[in-house]
Amino acid sequence: MTGPYPAQPRAGNDRSVLWGVLGIVLGLICCGLLGFLFGYLSIRDAKRYGSSPTLGYVAIAVGVINLVASLVLRATGSYPYWR
C-alpha cells in the first residue's frame, strides 16, 4: 500500500520484553549501566509497537538502584571486589 502514511512496523520485531528482561537481570546481577541501557531500548520498542513499557521502567529503576548502591559502597570503602 502506498500513500502518505508511514509503513507500520511488523509485530514480529517487537523486542520490548527481551530488552526489559535483559535489563532487569543484568541490572540486578552485574552492572546498572546495562540495565539502564536495555531499559531504554525496551521503552523505545514498546512505544514503537504499542505494547506496555513497564518492563523498561523496572529495568531502568533496577539499573539506577544498582548504580547508586555501588557508588555508595565504593565511597564508604566497603565494596568487596576492589580493595
mmCIF file of the N, C-alpha and C atoms, coordinates in Angstrom:
data_MODEL
# 
_entry.id   MODEL 
# 
loop_
_atom_site.group_PDB 
_atom_site.id 
_atom_site.type_symbol 
_atom_site.label_atom_id 
_atom_site.label_alt_id 
_atom_site.label_comp_id 
_atom_site.label_asym_id 
_atom_site.label_entity_id 
_atom_site.label_seq_id 
_atom_site.pdbx_PDB_ins_code 
_atom_site.Cartn_x 
_atom_site.Cartn_y 
_atom_site.Cartn_z 
_atom_site.occupancy 
_atom_site.B_iso_or_equiv 
_atom_site.pdbx_formal_charge 
_atom_site.auth_seq_id 
_atom_site.auth_comp_id 
_atom_site.auth_asym_id 
_atom_site.auth_atom_id 
_atom_site.pdbx_PDB_model_num 
ATOM 1   N N  . MET A 1 1  ? 0.838  -1.160 0.000  1.00 0.00 ? 1  MET A N  1 
ATOM 2   C CA . MET A 1 1  ? 0.000  0.000  0.000  1.00 0.00 ? 1  MET A CA 1 
ATOM 3   C C  . MET A 1 1  ? 0.891  1.234  0.000  1.00 0.00 ? 1  MET A C  1 
ATOM 4   N N  . THR A 1 2  ? 0.657  2.088  -0.906 1.00 0.00 ? 2  THR A N  1 
ATOM 5   C CA . THR A 1 2  ? 1.415  3.334  -0.982 1.00 0.00 ? 2  THR A CA 1 
ATOM 6   C C  . THR A 1 2  ? 0.509  4.486  -0.627 1.00 0.00 ? 2  THR A C  1 
ATOM 7   N N  . GLY A 1 3  ? 1.090  5.512  -0.099 1.00 0.00 ? 3  GLY A N  1 
ATOM 8   C CA . GLY A 1 3  ? 0.308  6.680  0.271  1.00 0.00 ? 3  GLY A CA 1 
ATOM 9   C C  . GLY A 1 3  ? 1.073  7.519  1.263  1.00 0.00 ? 3  GLY A C  1 
ATOM 10  N N  . PRO A 1 4  ? 0.408  8.498  1.838  1.00 0.00 ? 4  PRO A N  1 
ATOM 11  C CA . PRO A 1 4  ? 1.092  9.414  2.744  1.00 0.00 ? 4  PRO A CA 1 
ATOM 12  C C  . PRO A 1 4  ? 1.350  8.826  4.132  1.00 0.00 ? 4  PRO A C  1 
ATOM 13  N N  . TYR A 1 5  ? 0.863  7.625  4.393  1.00 0.00 ? 5  TYR A N  1 
ATOM 14  C CA . TYR A 1 5  ? 1.011  7.041  5.714  1.00 0.00 ? 5  TYR A CA 1 
ATOM 15  C C  . TYR A 1 5  ? 2.350  6.317  5.828  1.00 0.00 ? 5  TYR A C  1 
ATOM 16  N N  . PRO A 1 6  ? 3.022  6.437  6.983  1.00 0.00 ? 6  PRO A N  1 
ATOM 17  C CA . PRO A 1 6  ? 4.281  5.711  7.145  1.00 0.00 ? 6  PRO A CA 1 
ATOM 18  C C  . PRO A 1 6  ? 4.025  4.214  7.279  1.00 0.00 ? 6  PRO A C  1 
ATOM 19  N N  . ALA A 1 7  ? 5.000  3.435  6.892  1.00 0.00 ? 7  ALA A N  1 
ATOM 20  C CA . ALA A 1 7  ? 4.863  1.986  6.978  1.00 0.00 ? 7  ALA A CA 1 
ATOM 21  C C  . ALA A 1 7  ? 4.773  1.568  8.439  1.00 0.00 ? 7  ALA A C  1 
ATOM 22  N N  . GLN A 1 8  ? 3.849  0.672  8.733  1.00 0.00 ? 8  GLN A N  1 
ATOM 23  C CA . GLN A 1 8  ? 3.691  0.168  10.086 1.00 0.00 ? 8  GLN A CA 1 
ATOM 24  C C  . GLN A 1 8  ? 4.756  -0.882 10.371 1.00 0.00 ? 8  GLN A C  1 
ATOM 25  N N  . PRO A 1 9  ? 5.380  -0.851 11.564 1.00 0.00 ? 9  PRO A N  1 
ATOM 26  C CA . PRO A 1 9  ? 6.363  -1.880 11.888 1.00 0.00 ? 9  PRO A CA 1 
ATOM 27  C C  . PRO A 1 9  ? 5.686  -3.232 12.052 1.00 0.00 ? 9  PRO A C  1 
ATOM 28  N N  . ARG A 1 10 ? 6.409  -4.263 11.700 1.00 0.00 ? 10 ARG A N  1 
ATOM 29  C CA . ARG A 1 10 ? 5.847  -5.608 11.814 1.00 0.00 ? 10 ARG A CA 1 
ATOM 30  C C  . ARG A 1 10 ? 5.830  -6.053 13.270 1.00 0.00 ? 10 ARG A C  1 
ATOM 31  N N  . ALA A 1 11 ? 4.805  -6.801 13.655 1.00 0.00 ? 11 ALA A N  1 
ATOM 32  C CA . ALA A 1 11 ? 4.628  -7.207 15.048 1.00 0.00 ? 11 ALA A CA 1 
ATOM 33  C C  . ALA A 1 11 ? 5.677  -8.214 15.485 1.00 0.00 ? 11 ALA A C  1 
ATOM 34  N N  . GLY A 1 12 ? 6.265  -8.962 14.577 1.00 0.00 ? 12 GLY A N  1 
ATOM 35  C CA . GLY A 1 12 ? 7.253  -9.966 14.944 1.00 0.00 ? 12 GLY A CA 1 
ATOM 36  C C  . GLY A 1 12 ? 8.579  -9.380 15.379 1.00 0.00 ? 12 GLY A C  1 
ATOM 37  N N  . ASN A 1 13 ? 8.792  -8.087 15.172 1.00 0.00 ? 13 ASN A N  1 
ATOM 38  C CA . ASN A 1 13 ? 10.048 -7.454 15.542 1.00 0.00 ? 13 ASN A CA 1 
ATOM 39  C C  . ASN A 1 13 ? 10.011 -6.798 16.913 1.00 0.00 ? 13 ASN A C  1 
ATOM 40  N N  . ASP A 1 14 ? 8.946  -6.958 17.669 1.00 0.00 ? 14 ASP A N  1 
ATOM 41  C CA . ASP A 1 14 ? 8.815  -6.344 18.985 1.00 0.00 ? 14 ASP A CA 1 
ATOM 42  C C  . ASP A 1 14 ? 9.722  -7.067 19.975 1.00 0.00 ? 14 ASP A C  1 
ATOM 43  N N  . ARG A 1 15 ? 10.785 -6.394 20.398 1.00 0.00 ? 15 ARG A N  1 
ATOM 44  C CA . ARG A 1 15 ? 11.730 -6.987 21.339 1.00 0.00 ? 15 ARG A CA 1 
ATOM 45  C C  . ARG A 1 15 ? 11.667 -6.292 22.694 1.00 0.00 ? 15 ARG A C  1 
ATOM 46  N N  . SER A 1 16 ? 10.571 -5.624 22.989 1.00 0.00 ? 16 SER A N  1 
ATOM 47  C CA . SER A 1 16 ? 10.495 -4.866 24.230 1.00 0.00 ? 16 SER A CA 1 
ATOM 48  C C  . SER A 1 16 ? 10.566 -5.765 25.455 1.00 0.00 ? 16 SER A C  1 
ATOM 49  N N  . VAL A 1 17 ? 9.988  -6.956 25.390 1.00 0.00 ? 17 VAL A N  1 
ATOM 50  C CA . VAL A 1 17 ? 10.058 -7.883 26.523 1.00 0.00 ? 17 VAL A CA 1 
ATOM 51  C C  . VAL A 1 17 ? 11.484 -8.402 26.679 1.00 0.00 ? 17 VAL A C  1 
ATOM 52  N N  . LEU A 1 18 ? 12.136 -8.722 25.577 1.00 0.00 ? 18 LEU A N  1 
ATOM 53  C CA . LEU A 1 18 ? 13.516 -9.190 25.626 1.00 0.00 ? 18 LEU A CA 1 
ATOM 54  C C  . LEU A 1 18 ? 14.419 -8.141 26.252 1.00 0.00 ? 18 LEU A C  1 
ATOM 55  N N  . TRP A 1 19 ? 14.337 -6.891 25.770 1.00 0.00 ? 19 TRP A N  1 
ATOM 56  C CA . TRP A 1 19 ? 15.181 -5.831 26.324 1.00 0.00 ? 19 TRP A CA 1 
ATOM 57  C C  . TRP A 1 19 ? 14.863 -5.588 27.791 1.00 0.00 ? 19 TRP A C  1 
ATOM 58  N N  . GLY A 1 20 ? 13.591 -5.644 28.157 1.00 0.00 ? 20 GLY A N  1 
ATOM 59  C CA . GLY A 1 20 ? 13.207 -5.411 29.550 1.00 0.00 ? 20 GLY A CA 1 
ATOM 60  C C  . GLY A 1 20 ? 13.737 -6.471 30.487 1.00 0.00 ? 20 GLY A C  1 
ATOM 61  N N  . VAL A 1 21 ? 13.603 -7.730 30.098 1.00 0.00 ? 21 VAL A N  1 
ATOM 62  C CA . VAL A 1 21 ? 14.095 -8.822 30.950 1.00 0.00 ? 21 VAL A CA 1 
ATOM 63  C C  . VAL A 1 21 ? 15.617 -8.775 31.039 1.00 0.00 ? 21 VAL A C  1 
ATOM 64  N N  . LEU A 1 22 ? 16.293 -8.537 29.917 1.00 0.00 ? 22 LEU A N  1 
ATOM 65  C CA . LEU A 1 22 ? 17.751 -8.407 29.956 1.00 0.00 ? 22 LEU A CA 1 
ATOM 66  C C  . LEU A 1 22 ? 18.181 -7.252 30.859 1.00 0.00 ? 22 LEU A C  1 
ATOM 67  N N  . GLY A 1 23 ? 17.476 -6.148 30.787 1.00 0.00 ? 23 GLY A N  1 
ATOM 68  C CA . GLY A 1 23 ? 17.803 -5.008 31.633 1.00 0.00 ? 23 GLY A CA 1 
ATOM 69  C C  . GLY A 1 23 ? 17.633 -5.298 33.107 1.00 0.00 ? 23 GLY A C  1 
ATOM 70  N N  . ILE A 1 24 ? 16.565 -5.996 33.461 1.00 0.00 ? 24 ILE A N  1 
ATOM 71  C CA . ILE A 1 24 ? 16.333 -6.335 34.863 1.00 0.00 ? 24 ILE A CA 1 
ATOM 72  C C  . ILE A 1 24 ? 17.390 -7.309 35.365 1.00 0.00 ? 24 ILE A C  1 
ATOM 73  N N  . VAL A 1 25 ? 17.656 -8.353 34.599 1.00 0.00 ? 25 VAL A N  1 
ATOM 74  C CA . VAL A 1 25 ? 18.621 -9.375 35.029 1.00 0.00 ? 25 VAL A CA 1 
ATOM 75  C C  . VAL A 1 25 ? 20.022 -8.784 35.129 1.00 0.00 ? 25 VAL A C  1 
ATOM 76  N N  . LEU A 1 26 ? 20.464 -8.077 34.100 1.00 0.00 ? 26 LEU A N  1 
ATOM 77  C CA . LEU A 1 26 ? 21.806 -7.509 34.137 1.00 0.00 ? 26 LEU A CA 1 
ATOM 78  C C  . LEU A 1 26 ? 21.916 -6.381 35.154 1.00 0.00 ? 26 LEU A C  1 
ATOM 79  N N  . GLY A 1 27 ? 20.842 -5.648 35.365 1.00 0.00 ? 27 GLY A N  1 
ATOM 80  C CA . GLY A 1 27 ? 20.850 -4.605 36.383 1.00 0.00 ? 27 GLY A CA 1 
ATOM 81  C C  . GLY A 1 27 ? 20.945 -5.167 37.787 1.00 0.00 ? 27 GLY A C  1 
ATOM 82  N N  . LEU A 1 28 ? 20.368 -6.337 38.011 1.00 0.00 ? 28 LEU A N  1 
ATOM 83  C CA . LEU A 1 28 ? 20.453 -6.969 39.321 1.00 0.00 ? 28 LEU A CA 1 
ATOM 84  C C  . LEU A 1 28 ? 21.790 -7.673 39.532 1.00 0.00 ? 28 LEU A C  1 
ATOM 85  N N  . ILE A 1 29 ? 22.275 -8.349 38.514 1.00 0.00 ? 29 ILE A N  1 
ATOM 86  C CA . ILE A 1 29 ? 23.443 -9.210 38.683 1.00 0.00 ? 29 ILE A CA 1 
ATOM 87  C C  . ILE A 1 29 ? 24.757 -8.440 38.588 1.00 0.00 ? 29 ILE A C  1 
ATOM 88  N N  . CYS A 1 30 ? 24.964 -7.725 37.497 1.00 0.00 ? 30 CYS A N  1 
ATOM 89  C CA . CYS A 1 30 ? 26.323 -7.197 37.309 1.00 0.00 ? 30 CYS A CA 1 
ATOM 90  C C  . CYS A 1 30 ? 26.397 -5.686 37.247 1.00 0.00 ? 30 CYS A C  1 
ATOM 91  N N  . CYS A 1 31 ? 25.839 -5.071 36.242 1.00 0.00 ? 31 CYS A N  1 
ATOM 92  C CA . CYS A 1 31 ? 26.099 -3.634 36.091 1.00 0.00 ? 31 CYS A CA 1 
ATOM 93  C C  . CYS A 1 31 ? 24.811 -2.870 35.803 1.00 0.00 ? 31 CYS A C  1 
ATOM 94  N N  . GLY A 1 32 ? 24.651 -1.805 36.536 1.00 0.00 ? 32 GLY A N  1 
ATOM 95  C CA . GLY A 1 32 ? 23.462 -0.979 36.393 1.00 0.00 ? 32 GLY A CA 1 
ATOM 96  C C  . GLY A 1 32 ? 23.400 -0.219 35.092 1.00 0.00 ? 32 GLY A C  1 
ATOM 97  N N  . LEU A 1 33 ? 24.554 0.072  34.517 1.00 0.00 ? 33 LEU A N  1 
ATOM 98  C CA . LEU A 1 33 ? 24.564 0.813  33.265 1.00 0.00 ? 33 LEU A CA 1 
ATOM 99  C C  . LEU A 1 33 ? 23.902 0.021  32.138 1.00 0.00 ? 33 LEU A C  1 
ATOM 100 N N  . LEU A 1 34 ? 24.168 -1.277 32.084 1.00 0.00 ? 34 LEU A N  1 
ATOM 101 C CA . LEU A 1 34 ? 23.498 -2.112 31.075 1.00 0.00 ? 34 LEU A CA 1 
ATOM 102 C C  . LEU A 1 34 ? 22.005 -2.234 31.359 1.00 0.00 ? 34 LEU A C  1 
ATOM 103 N N  . GLY A 1 35 ? 21.629 -2.291 32.620 1.00 0.00 ? 35 GLY A N  1 
ATOM 104 C CA . GLY A 1 35 ? 20.211 -2.305 32.968 1.00 0.00 ? 35 GLY A CA 1 
ATOM 105 C C  . GLY A 1 35 ? 19.511 -1.054 32.496 1.00 0.00 ? 35 GLY A C  1 
ATOM 106 N N  . PHE A 1 36 ? 20.175 0.075  32.676 1.00 0.00 ? 36 PHE A N  1 
ATOM 107 C CA . PHE A 1 36 ? 19.619 1.343  32.210 1.00 0.00 ? 36 PHE A CA 1 
ATOM 108 C C  . PHE A 1 36 ? 19.507 1.364  30.685 1.00 0.00 ? 36 PHE A C  1 
ATOM 109 N N  . LEU A 1 37 ? 20.539 0.909  29.997 1.00 0.00 ? 37 LEU A N  1 
ATOM 110 C CA . LEU A 1 37 ? 20.541 0.901  28.532 1.00 0.00 ? 37 LEU A CA 1 
ATOM 111 C C  . LEU A 1 37 ? 19.452 -0.011 27.971 1.00 0.00 ? 37 LEU A C  1 
ATOM 112 N N  . PHE A 1 38 ? 19.361 -1.232 28.481 1.00 0.00 ? 38 PHE A N  1 
ATOM 113 C CA . PHE A 1 38 ? 18.343 -2.152 27.985 1.00 0.00 ? 38 PHE A CA 1 
ATOM 114 C C  . PHE A 1 38 ? 16.938 -1.698 28.367 1.00 0.00 ? 38 PHE A C  1 
ATOM 115 N N  . GLY A 1 39 ? 16.795 -1.027 29.493 1.00 0.00 ? 39 GLY A N  1 
ATOM 116 C CA . GLY A 1 39 ? 15.507 -0.451 29.858 1.00 0.00 ? 39 GLY A CA 1 
ATOM 117 C C  . GLY A 1 39 ? 15.064 0.609  28.870 1.00 0.00 ? 39 GLY A C  1 
ATOM 118 N N  . TYR A 1 40 ? 16.008 1.458  28.448 1.00 0.00 ? 40 TYR A N  1 
ATOM 119 C CA . TYR A 1 40 ? 15.696 2.468  27.445 1.00 0.00 ? 40 TYR A CA 1 
ATOM 120 C C  . TYR A 1 40 ? 15.281 1.807  26.128 1.00 0.00 ? 40 TYR A C  1 
ATOM 121 N N  . LEU A 1 41 ? 16.019 0.772  25.715 1.00 0.00 ? 41 LEU A N  1 
ATOM 122 C CA . LEU A 1 41 ? 15.667 0.073  24.473 1.00 0.00 ? 41 LEU A CA 1 
ATOM 123 C C  . LEU A 1 41 ? 14.282 -0.565 24.567 1.00 0.00 ? 41 LEU A C  1 
ATOM 124 N N  . SER A 1 42 ? 13.953 -1.095 25.735 1.00 0.00 ? 42 SER A N  1 
ATOM 125 C CA . SER A 1 42 ? 12.641 -1.707 25.933 1.00 0.00 ? 42 SER A CA 1 
ATOM 126 C C  . SER A 1 42 ? 11.520 -0.673 25.819 1.00 0.00 ? 42 SER A C  1 
ATOM 127 N N  . ILE A 1 43 ? 11.711 0.481  26.433 1.00 0.00 ? 43 ILE A N  1 
ATOM 128 C CA . ILE A 1 43 ? 10.687 1.529  26.358 1.00 0.00 ? 43 ILE A CA 1 
ATOM 129 C C  . ILE A 1 43 ? 10.541 2.029  24.932 1.00 0.00 ? 43 ILE A C  1 
ATOM 130 N N  . ARG A 1 44 ? 11.656 2.185  24.234 1.00 0.00 ? 44 ARG A N  1 
ATOM 131 C CA . ARG A 1 44 ? 11.614 2.650  22.851 1.00 0.00 ? 44 ARG A CA 1 
ATOM 132 C C  . ARG A 1 44 ? 10.833 1.675  21.967 1.00 0.00 ? 44 ARG A C  1 
ATOM 133 N N  . ASP A 1 45 ? 11.128 0.369  22.091 1.00 0.00 ? 45 ASP A N  1 
ATOM 134 C CA . ASP A 1 45 ? 10.401 -0.619 21.288 1.00 0.00 ? 45 ASP A CA 1 
ATOM 135 C C  . ASP A 1 45 ? 8.941  -0.716 21.694 1.00 0.00 ? 45 ASP A C  1 
ATOM 136 N N  . ALA A 1 46 ? 8.651  -0.593 22.998 1.00 0.00 ? 46 ALA A N  1 
ATOM 137 C CA . ALA A 1 46 ? 7.259  -0.670 23.442 1.00 0.00 ? 46 ALA A CA 1 
ATOM 138 C C  . ALA A 1 46 ? 6.429  0.473  22.873 1.00 0.00 ? 46 ALA A C  1 
ATOM 139 N N  . LYS A 1 47 ? 7.010  1.656  22.829 1.00 0.00 ? 47 LYS A N  1 
ATOM 140 C CA . LYS A 1 47 ? 6.277  2.787  22.248 1.00 0.00 ? 47 LYS A CA 1 
ATOM 141 C C  . LYS A 1 47 ? 6.117  2.621  20.746 1.00 0.00 ? 47 LYS A C  1 
ATOM 142 N N  . ARG A 1 48 ? 7.115  2.060  20.109 1.00 0.00 ? 48 ARG A N  1 
ATOM 143 C CA . ARG A 1 48 ? 7.069  1.877  18.656 1.00 0.00 ? 48 ARG A CA 1 
ATOM 144 C C  . ARG A 1 48 ? 5.995  0.865  18.258 1.00 0.00 ? 48 ARG A C  1 
ATOM 145 N N  . TYR A 1 49 ? 5.852  -0.203 19.049 1.00 0.00 ? 49 TYR A N  1 
ATOM 146 C CA . TYR A 1 49 ? 4.924  -1.278 18.681 1.00 0.00 ? 49 TYR A CA 1 
ATOM 147 C C  . TYR A 1 49 ? 3.622  -1.243 19.471 1.00 0.00 ? 49 TYR A C  1 
ATOM 148 N N  . GLY A 1 50 ? 3.460  -0.293 20.362 1.00 0.00 ? 50 GLY A N  1 
ATOM 149 C CA . GLY A 1 50 ? 2.198  -0.153 21.077 1.00 0.00 ? 50 GLY A CA 1 
ATOM 150 C C  . GLY A 1 50 ? 2.001  -1.125 22.217 1.00 0.00 ? 50 GLY A C  1 
ATOM 151 N N  . SER A 1 51 ? 3.080  -1.664 22.780 1.00 0.00 ? 51 SER A N  1 
ATOM 152 C CA . SER A 1 51 ? 2.946  -2.572 23.920 1.00 0.00 ? 51 SER A CA 1 
ATOM 153 C C  . SER A 1 51 ? 3.274  -1.827 25.215 1.00 0.00 ? 51 SER A C  1 
ATOM 154 N N  . SER A 1 52 ? 3.205  -2.527 26.324 1.00 0.00 ? 52 SER A N  1 
ATOM 155 C CA . SER A 1 52 ? 3.395  -1.904 27.623 1.00 0.00 ? 52 SER A CA 1 
ATOM 156 C C  . SER A 1 52 ? 4.884  -1.685 27.924 1.00 0.00 ? 52 SER A C  1 
ATOM 157 N N  . PRO A 1 53 ? 5.273  -0.488 28.353 1.00 0.00 ? 53 PRO A N  1 
ATOM 158 C CA . PRO A 1 53 ? 6.680  -0.204 28.653 1.00 0.00 ? 53 PRO A CA 1 
ATOM 159 C C  . PRO A 1 53 ? 7.077  -0.489 30.100 1.00 0.00 ? 53 PRO A C  1 
ATOM 160 N N  . THR A 1 54 ? 6.266  -1.247 30.837 1.00 0.00 ? 54 THR A N  1 
ATOM 161 C CA . THR A 1 54 ? 6.507  -1.464 32.260 1.00 0.00 ? 54 THR A CA 1 
ATOM 162 C C  . THR A 1 54 ? 7.851  -2.129 32.527 1.00 0.00 ? 54 THR A C  1 
ATOM 163 N N  . LEU A 1 55 ? 8.211  -3.152 31.758 1.00 0.00 ? 55 LEU A N  1 
ATOM 164 C CA . LEU A 1 55 ? 9.489  -3.826 31.981 1.00 0.00 ? 55 LEU A CA 1 
ATOM 165 C C  . LEU A 1 55 ? 10.661 -2.873 31.774 1.00 0.00 ? 55 LEU A C  1 
ATOM 166 N N  . GLY A 1 56 ? 10.549 -1.976 30.843 1.00 0.00 ? 56 GLY A N  1 
ATOM 167 C CA . GLY A 1 56 ? 11.599 -0.992 30.621 1.00 0.00 ? 56 GLY A CA 1 
ATOM 168 C C  . GLY A 1 56 ? 11.774 -0.060 31.805 1.00 0.00 ? 56 GLY A C  1 
ATOM 169 N N  . TYR A 1 57 ? 10.654 0.393  32.373 1.00 0.00 ? 57 TYR A N  1 
ATOM 170 C CA . TYR A 1 57 ? 10.743 1.266  33.536 1.00 0.00 ? 57 TYR A CA 1 
ATOM 171 C C  . TYR A 1 57 ? 11.332 0.531  34.737 1.00 0.00 ? 57 TYR A C  1 
ATOM 172 N N  . VAL A 1 58 ? 10.962 -0.732 34.911 1.00 0.00 ? 58 VAL A N  1 
ATOM 173 C CA . VAL A 1 58 ? 11.527 -1.528 36.002 1.00 0.00 ? 58 VAL A CA 1 
ATOM 174 C C  . VAL A 1 58 ? 13.025 -1.733 35.788 1.00 0.00 ? 58 VAL A C  1 
ATOM 175 N N  . ALA A 1 59 ? 13.432 -2.005 34.553 1.00 0.00 ? 59 ALA A N  1 
ATOM 176 C CA . ALA A 1 59 ? 14.853 -2.200 34.261 1.00 0.00 ? 59 ALA A CA 1 
ATOM 177 C C  . ALA A 1 59 ? 15.646 -0.922 34.531 1.00 0.00 ? 59 ALA A C  1 
ATOM 178 N N  . ILE A 1 60 ? 15.107 0.225  34.174 1.00 0.00 ? 60 ILE A N  1 
ATOM 179 C CA . ILE A 1 60 ? 15.791 1.485  34.456 1.00 0.00 ? 60 ILE A CA 1 
ATOM 180 C C  . ILE A 1 60 ? 15.889 1.715  35.964 1.00 0.00 ? 60 ILE A C  1 
ATOM 181 N N  . ALA A 1 61 ? 14.821 1.434  36.691 1.00 0.00 ? 61 ALA A N  1 
ATOM 182 C CA . ALA A 1 61 ? 14.845 1.612  38.146 1.00 0.00 ? 61 ALA A CA 1 
ATOM 183 C C  . ALA A 1 61 ? 15.876 0.700  38.798 1.00 0.00 ? 61 ALA A C  1 
ATOM 184 N N  . VAL A 1 62 ? 15.926 -0.559 38.370 1.00 0.00 ? 62 VAL A N  1 
ATOM 185 C CA . VAL A 1 62 ? 16.893 -1.503 38.926 1.00 0.00 ? 62 VAL A CA 1 
ATOM 186 C C  . VAL A 1 62 ? 18.313 -1.075 38.581 1.00 0.00 ? 62 VAL A C  1 
ATOM 187 N N  . GLY A 1 63 ? 18.518 -0.607 37.364 1.00 0.00 ? 63 GLY A N  1 
ATOM 188 C CA . GLY A 1 63 ? 19.838 -0.147 36.962 1.00 0.00 ? 63 GLY A CA 1 
ATOM 189 C C  . GLY A 1 63 ? 20.296 1.056  37.769 1.00 0.00 ? 63 GLY A C  1 
ATOM 190 N N  . VAL A 1 64 ? 19.406 2.005  37.988 1.00 0.00 ? 64 VAL A N  1 
ATOM 191 C CA . VAL A 1 64 ? 19.757 3.197  38.764 1.00 0.00 ? 64 VAL A CA 1 
ATOM 192 C C  . VAL A 1 64 ? 20.029 2.822  40.216 1.00 0.00 ? 64 VAL A C  1 
ATOM 193 N N  . ILE A 1 65 ? 19.223 1.934  40.784 1.00 0.00 ? 65 ILE A N  1 
ATOM 194 C CA . ILE A 1 65 ? 19.455 1.491  42.167 1.00 0.00 ? 65 ILE A CA 1 
ATOM 195 C C  . ILE A 1 65 ? 20.807 0.793  42.276 1.00 0.00 ? 65 ILE A C  1 
ATOM 196 N N  . ASN A 1 66 ? 21.150 -0.030 41.297 1.00 0.00 ? 66 ASN A N  1 
ATOM 197 C CA . ASN A 1 66 ? 22.451 -0.701 41.306 1.00 0.00 ? 66 ASN A CA 1 
ATOM 198 C C  . ASN A 1 66 ? 23.581 0.312  41.208 1.00 0.00 ? 66 ASN A C  1 
ATOM 199 N N  . LEU A 1 67 ? 23.460 1.302  40.330 1.00 0.00 ? 67 LEU A N  1 
ATOM 200 C CA . LEU A 1 67 ? 24.499 2.323  40.204 1.00 0.00 ? 67 LEU A CA 1 
ATOM 201 C C  . LEU A 1 67 ? 24.670 3.118  41.492 1.00 0.00 ? 67 LEU A C  1 
ATOM 202 N N  . VAL A 1 68 ? 23.577 3.526  42.102 1.00 0.00 ? 68 VAL A N  1 
ATOM 203 C CA . VAL A 1 68 ? 23.647 4.309  43.338 1.00 0.00 ? 68 VAL A CA 1 
ATOM 204 C C  . VAL A 1 68 ? 24.238 3.465  44.470 1.00 0.00 ? 68 VAL A C  1 
ATOM 205 N N  . ALA A 1 69 ? 23.803 2.216  44.571 1.00 0.00 ? 69 ALA A N  1 
ATOM 206 C CA . ALA A 1 69 ? 24.328 1.349  45.631 1.00 0.00 ? 69 ALA A CA 1 
ATOM 207 C C  . ALA A 1 69 ? 25.818 1.095  45.457 1.00 0.00 ? 69 ALA A C  1 
ATOM 208 N N  . SER A 1 70 ? 26.257 0.883  44.230 1.00 0.00 ? 70 SER A N  1 
ATOM 209 C CA . SER A 1 70 ? 27.685 0.641  44.029 1.00 0.00 ? 70 SER A CA 1 
ATOM 210 C C  . SER A 1 70 ? 28.507 1.899  44.313 1.00 0.00 ? 70 SER A C  1 
ATOM 211 N N  . LEU A 1 71 ? 27.977 3.082  43.985 1.00 0.00 ? 71 LEU A N  1 
ATOM 212 C CA . LEU A 1 71 ? 28.683 4.317  44.311 1.00 0.00 ? 71 LEU A CA 1 
ATOM 213 C C  . LEU A 1 71 ? 28.772 4.535  45.818 1.00 0.00 ? 71 LEU A C  1 
ATOM 214 N N  . VAL A 1 72 ? 27.690 4.236  46.529 1.00 0.00 ? 72 VAL A N  1 
ATOM 215 C CA . VAL A 1 72 ? 27.699 4.386  47.985 1.00 0.00 ? 72 VAL A CA 1 
ATOM 216 C C  . VAL A 1 72 ? 28.675 3.395  48.609 1.00 0.00 ? 72 VAL A C  1 
ATOM 217 N N  . LEU A 1 73 ? 28.671 2.159  48.144 1.00 0.00 ? 73 LEU A N  1 
ATOM 218 C CA . LEU A 1 73 ? 29.586 1.160  48.705 1.00 0.00 ? 73 LEU A CA 1 
ATOM 219 C C  . LEU A 1 73 ? 31.044 1.507  48.410 1.00 0.00 ? 73 LEU A C  1 
ATOM 220 N N  . ARG A 1 74 ? 31.322 2.030  47.228 1.00 0.00 ? 74 ARG A N  1 
ATOM 221 C CA . ARG A 1 74 ? 32.695 2.430  46.925 1.00 0.00 ? 74 ARG A CA 1 
ATOM 222 C C  . ARG A 1 74 ? 33.108 3.642  47.755 1.00 0.00 ? 74 ARG A C  1 
ATOM 223 N N  . ALA A 1 75 ? 32.198 4.565  47.988 1.00 0.00 ? 75 ALA A N  1 
ATOM 224 C CA . ALA A 1 75 ? 32.531 5.757  48.761 1.00 0.00 ? 75 ALA A CA 1 
ATOM 225 C C  . ALA A 1 75 ? 32.808 5.418  50.223 1.00 0.00 ? 75 ALA A C  1 
ATOM 226 N N  . THR A 1 76 ? 32.113 4.427  50.752 1.00 0.00 ? 76 THR A N  1 
ATOM 227 C CA . THR A 1 76 ? 32.332 4.041  52.149 1.00 0.00 ? 76 THR A CA 1 
ATOM 228 C C  . THR A 1 76 ? 33.489 3.069  52.302 1.00 0.00 ? 76 THR A C  1 
ATOM 229 N N  . GLY A 1 77 ? 34.018 2.582  51.210 1.00 0.00 ? 77 GLY A N  1 
ATOM 230 C CA . GLY A 1 77 ? 35.158 1.662  51.285 1.00 0.00 ? 77 GLY A CA 1 
ATOM 231 C C  . GLY A 1 77 ? 34.791 0.228  51.574 1.00 0.00 ? 77 GLY A C  1 
ATOM 232 N N  . SER A 1 78 ? 33.527 -0.121 51.485 1.00 0.00 ? 78 SER A N  1 
ATOM 233 C CA . SER A 1 78 ? 33.121 -1.491 51.786 1.00 0.00 ? 78 SER A CA 1 
ATOM 234 C C  . SER A 1 78 ? 32.706 -2.261 50.549 1.00 0.00 ? 78 SER A C  1 
ATOM 235 N N  . TYR A 1 79 ? 33.187 -1.833 49.385 1.00 0.00 ? 79 TYR A N  1 
ATOM 236 C CA . TYR A 1 79 ? 32.897 -2.554 48.142 1.00 0.00 ? 79 TYR A CA 1 
ATOM 237 C C  . TYR A 1 79 ? 33.812 -3.770 48.103 1.00 0.00 ? 79 TYR A C  1 
ATOM 238 N N  . PRO A 1 80 ? 33.273 -4.986 48.042 1.00 0.00 ? 80 PRO A N  1 
ATOM 239 C CA . PRO A 1 80 ? 34.098 -6.179 48.272 1.00 0.00 ? 80 PRO A CA 1 
ATOM 240 C C  . PRO A 1 80 ? 35.021 -6.565 47.126 1.00 0.00 ? 80 PRO A C  1 
ATOM 241 N N  . TYR A 1 81 ? 34.876 -6.032 45.939 1.00 0.00 ? 81 TYR A N  1 
ATOM 242 C CA . TYR A 1 81 ? 35.628 -6.546 44.811 1.00 0.00 ? 81 TYR A CA 1 
ATOM 243 C C  . TYR A 1 81 ? 36.940 -5.819 44.561 1.00 0.00 ? 81 TYR A C  1 
ATOM 244 N N  . TRP A 1 82 ? 36.985 -4.513 44.828 1.00 0.00 ? 82 TRP A N  1 
ATOM 245 C CA . TRP A 1 82 ? 38.210 -3.750 44.554 1.00 0.00 ? 82 TRP A CA 1 
ATOM 246 C C  . TRP A 1 82 ? 38.720 -3.110 45.837 1.00 0.00 ? 82 TRP A C  1 
ATOM 247 N N  . ARG A 1 83 ? 39.701 -3.723 46.435 1.00 0.00 ? 83 ARG A N  1 
ATOM 248 C CA . ARG A 1 83 ? 40.286 -3.173 47.665 1.00 0.00 ? 83 ARG A CA 1 
ATOM 249 C C  . ARG A 1 83 ? 41.691 -2.796 47.423 1.00 0.00 ? 83 ARG A C  1 
# 
